[in-house]
Amino acid sequence: MLVLLLDLKLKRREAVNVKVASSFISIEQASLNLSREINNDSFDETKLKAQTVWENELSRIKIEDSNSDNIKTFYSCLYRVLLFPRKFYEYNELNEVIHYSPYNGEVLPGYMFTDNGFWDTFRAVFPF
């Protein structure tokens, strides 16, 4: 686990942009993932890319209902179902597929997939 504490001396209404990455493998892998995903994109460019990806996923299913609460519930559940990563693999600096093995604690070559492990299933998978 990594904890970051920033103590910034900012002027009133001064904006701070932070780029954050994650990895199942290491901090170095997270840095590599960040450079591949965001690179030098601005906040607005990154936001637009993320919105496009989510819109593409959420628009794959179109529902109609006279009760807007039902529609909100459906898309909230769909979002949560899609939120948990099933790909448990990453690409190293040589663009090779690797994964962290929870079975032996080593980084190994090849693909690994996972499931939600009952994370938040009562609000996402079960109602969905």
KOLMI-302795 format. One line per 8 residues: their letters; for each residue x negated, y, z of C-alpha. Coordinates in pm, 1 decimal. Layout:
BEGIN
A	X/Y/Z  ...
END
This chain:
BEGIN
MLVLLLDL	0.0/0.0/0.0  -122.6/345.7/-83.8  -10.7/656.7/101.2  -92.5/1002.1/-26.9  -56.3/1316.1/177.7  -92.6/1652.0/7.5  -130.1/1977.8/195.8  -88.7/2242.5/-69.6
KLKRREAV	-95.4/2617.2/-18.8  164.1/2732.0/-268.8  311.7/3063.3/-355.9  685.3/3093.6/-334.1  859.3/2898.8/-613.5  527.9/2774.1/-751.1  570.6/2443.1/-932.4  359.5/2135.5/-871.2
NVKVASSF	339.9/1856.3/-1126.5  224.5/1514.2/-1011.5  170.8/1205.1/-1223.4  232.9/875.2/-1048.5  164.1/523.6/-1169.2  204.1/177.8/-1027.0  52.5/-162.9/-1069.9  104.4/-504.6/-919.6
ISIEQASL	-271.1/-557.4/-954.9  -482.6/-263.1/-836.2  -527.7/111.3/-813.6  -759.4/95.4/-1115.9  -491.0/-89.5/-1313.1  -236.4/173.8/-1208.4  -467.4/441.9/-1347.7  -494.0/249.9/-1674.8
NLSREINN	-115.6/208.4/-1685.2  -75.3/581.3/-1629.4  -304.1/669.3/-1918.3  -112.9/432.6/-2147.1  235.0/542.1/-2043.1  197.9/915.2/-1991.4  -151.3/1010.1/-2103.3  -149.8/1387.0/-2156.8
DSFDETKL	225.6/1424.0/-2199.7  384.3/1718.2/-2023.7  651.7/1673.1/-1759.8  923.6/1757.7/-2012.2  784.2/1510.3/-2267.6  770.7/1234.9/-2006.0  1120.8/1317.8/-1886.9  1255.9/1305.7/-2242.7
KAQTVWEN	1089.6/967.5/-2307.8  1236.2/827.2/-1985.1  1582.4/962.6/-2065.3  1565.8/808.8/-2412.2  1468.1/467.7/-2277.4  1745.0/471.9/-2015.6  2003.1/599.3/-2262.8  1913.6/321.1/-2506.4
ELSRIKIE	1954.9/58.3/-2233.9  2271.7/198.3/-2078.6  2439.9/257.3/-2415.9  2404.8/-107.4/-2520.0  2737.8/-172.0/-2349.3  3029.5/63.6/-2401.6  3327.0/37.6/-2169.8  3653.1/224.6/-2155.1
DSNSDNIK	3874.0/268.6/-1851.9  4123.9/533.5/-1749.3  3968.5/531.4/-1401.5  3640.8/723.2/-1416.0  3531.1/568.6/-1083.4  3530.5/224.9/-1246.6  3308.0/355.1/-1526.3  3069.8/516.0/-1275.6
TFYSCLYR	3055.4/192.8/-1075.3  2988.8/-14.1/-1385.8  2702.7/202.5/-1511.2  2557.6/239.6/-1161.1  2547.8/-139.5/-1130.6  2402.1/-177.9/-1479.9  2132.7/75.9/-1393.8  2041.3/-113.8/-1075.8
VLLFPRKF	2037.4/-447.7/-1257.7  1797.0/-304.4/-1516.5  1586.5/-112.3/-1263.6  1407.6/-408.5/-1107.4  1110.9/-514.9/-1319.6  1121.6/-870.2/-1451.6  788.5/-839.3/-1628.8  525.0/-912.2/-1368.0
YEYNELNE	238.1/-875.7/-1611.5  23.9/-586.6/-1731.8  -239.6/-518.0/-1996.2  -602.6/-479.9/-1894.3  -861.3/-248.3/-2052.6  -912.7/-500.7/-2336.4  -535.9/-507.1/-2400.2  -518.7/-865.6/-2269.7
VIHYSPYN	-211.8/-982.4/-2081.7  -287.0/-1039.4/-1711.5  -87.3/-1080.7/-1392.3  -133.2/-1092.8/-1018.5  -50.7/-1439.2/-890.0  139.7/-1437.2/-561.0  51.2/-1805.8/-531.8  -325.6/-1766.5/-495.3
GEVLPGYM	-378.2/-1387.7/-475.1  -585.8/-1375.3/-793.5  -551.0/-1180.2/-1115.8  -503.2/-1436.8/-1391.1  -464.1/-1427.2/-1769.5  -121.3/-1469.1/-1923.2  238.8/-1373.6/-1866.3  436.6/-1395.0/-1544.2
FTDNGFWD	801.9/-1311.6/-1497.5  1000.4/-1261.1/-1180.0  1355.1/-1187.6/-1070.4  1515.8/-948.4/-827.4  1470.0/-1175.9/-525.8  1812.3/-1072.7/-398.6  1700.7/-710.3/-379.2  2013.8/-499.1/-362.4
TFRAVFPF	2220.0/-773.8/-526.4  2529.1/-688.6/-320.4  2537.8/-345.0/-489.1  2420.3/-443.8/-833.7  2424.3/-802.7/-953.3  2728.1/-930.2/-761.0  2964.9/-647.9/-860.6  2821.5/-644.9/-1212.1
END
